[in-house]
């Protein structure tokens, strides 16, 4: 069946119920027109998400600012956006954000990528099928080149990350979409860890250049 643009965008954002998500995924696999429409919309959403060029403060200014803010309130400005991203209540988001300050201790866990730690948790019903969590990557470390098997939404909370393939720099407040089958390499720049929230559909596969 044909789907309108609103339905397809809702599918890409993971806003539909599981049955509707599965139906459109089947349509993408079987209908070239639907597949082409979704590819075009993925590219549009990716461009919109990465269009803004942040004006990052100097390292000294950033350090003074972070040092002046109490840990309990440092990420309060992200609560509403994270609640929408993870489909969770603000109270749950605040509890999760408090755990940034216990990194790298439990419940943070080391990943298979050196210098990267993960804090997994369940998202709400809208993103129940996705991997949800917070990620912390230490300065100087790299997430090797990888391909996304589904859409990935990332919201940067702290630090800056450089995407080698595009030259784009992601900074706090940036929301980025990596569409299905997209490939990139991410490097932490600066002298503080990068912390970001992620909703990952379908996992990733590491690939060679």
N, C-alpha and C positions, 0 to 999 in steps of 0.2 A: 504494500500500500504506500502511496506517496505521503511524505511528511513535510510539514511546512518548516520554514526557517527557525521559528521559535522552538519547535519540538526538537530540531536537530541541535540547536545551541544548548538546550536543556540537557540533551543526551551527553554532549561533550563536557558539560560542567558537572555531570553526575547528579543532576537534580531530579531525575525521573525515578519512579519506583523500580525495583529489580526486574519485574516482568517487562515493563516498557523498555528498560535499558537493553535487556536481552533481545527483545523483538527488533529494535533498531540495529543492534549489532548483527543479527542474522540478515537483516536487509542490506547492511553494508557489504557483507560477504557475498551476497547473491545478486545484488543489483548494481551495475556499474554507475548508474546515474546517482544513486544514493551515496555510493562511495566517493564519487567526484565532488558532490555537494559537501560532504563532511570534510573532505580534504581541504576544500576552499575555505570553509568556516574555521577549521583548525588553524590555517595560516593566518586568517584575519584576527582570530583571538590571540594568537601568539604575537602578532605585530602590535596589537593594542596593549597587551600586557607588558611588552618590552619597549613601548614607544617613549615613555617618559625618561628623560636623562636626569638623574638626581644630581643635586649640587651638594657634594659631600664636604663637611667641614674638615679642617686640618686635623691631623692626628692629635696634636696638643689640645685643640678645642674639644675634640670628641672625648679624650681622656678626662678632661676637667668636668665635662658635662656628666659622663657616666659616674665619675667619682662623687659628684654632688647629689646624685639621685639615690634614694634608698632602694635596696634590692627589691623590696616588696612592691614598689610602685614603678620600677624601671620600665616594665613592659605593659603597664596599664593601658597605654594608648592603643595597644593591639588587641585588647580583649574582645571588642565587638567584631572585628574582622576575623579573628580566630574562631569565635563562636559560630560565625556564618560558614567559615571554611570547613570546620570539623563537625558542624551540626550538633554542637554541644551547648549546654547552658553556660553563661558567663562565670558562674561560681566554679564549675569544673575547670574552665580555662584558667582561672586565677590560681587554682590549686596546682595545675600542671606547670604554670609559669614559675611558681615558687621553686620547682625542682631544678630549674636552670642553675640556681645558686648552690646546689649540692654537686653539680658536675665536677669531676667524672665519677663520683661515688654512686653506689646503688641508689635508685633503680636504673641509672644509665648503664648501658652495656656496650662493650667494644664490638665493632663491626669487622668484617673481613678486610676492610680498607684501612691501612695504617693511618692513625691520627684522627679517625672518625668514630664518634660514639653515638649511640641511638637510644631514644626513649620512646618505646612503642606504647600505644594505647588504642582502645577501641573508639572509633568515631561514632556519630549518631546514625540513625536509620538511613539517611540520604547517602552516606559514604560507607555503609557497613561492609561493602565488598572490597574496599580499598585498604591499603596499608597506610595507617595514620601515625604520625609521631612528630617528635622534635629531633633535630639532628645538630650535632656540634662537631665542627671540623677545626683542628688546631692550625695555627699559623704555619704557612709554608707547605702545607700538605695539598695533595691533588686527588680528586676523584677521577680515576682513569676514564678514558673514552668509553662511552657506553651508549646503547640504544634503548629507547623506551618502548616497551611492549604495550603500553596504554598511556593515557594522558597523565601528566604529573603537574600538580599545582604546588608552587613553593612561595612562601611569604618570608622574606628576610627580616629577622628580628635584631640581629647584631652582626657587626663586621661587614666585610666586603668580599665578593667573589668575582673572579674573572673567567669568562667563557672564552676558551682559546679559539674556537671555530669562528666566532662572530666578533670578538673584541669587546663585547658588552660587559659592563660592570654592574653587578647587582648590589644594592646598598639597603640599609634598613628602611622598611616600608614598601619595598618593591615586591609586587606580586608577579610571578612569572609562570607561564604555561609552557611546558614542553610537550608537544603533541605526539601522538602515537607514531612510532618509527623514527622519531627525531634522534639525532646523535650529537653528543657534545662531551667536552672535557672541562672540568671545573677546577680552578686553582684559587686557594685562599690568598688574598693579598692584605698587607698590613700586619700589625703586630698583636691583634686580638683575635680570638676564635670567632668563626662564623657560626651563628645559631640561626636555624630556620625551621619553620613548620612545613610539613609536607603531607600531601594527599596523593598517593601513588596508586594508579590502577595498572595491574598487569605485570608489574615488576620491570627489571632491567636486565640487559645482557651486555657483558663487556665485549668490545670489538677492537680489532687492530686498525691502525690507520691505513 
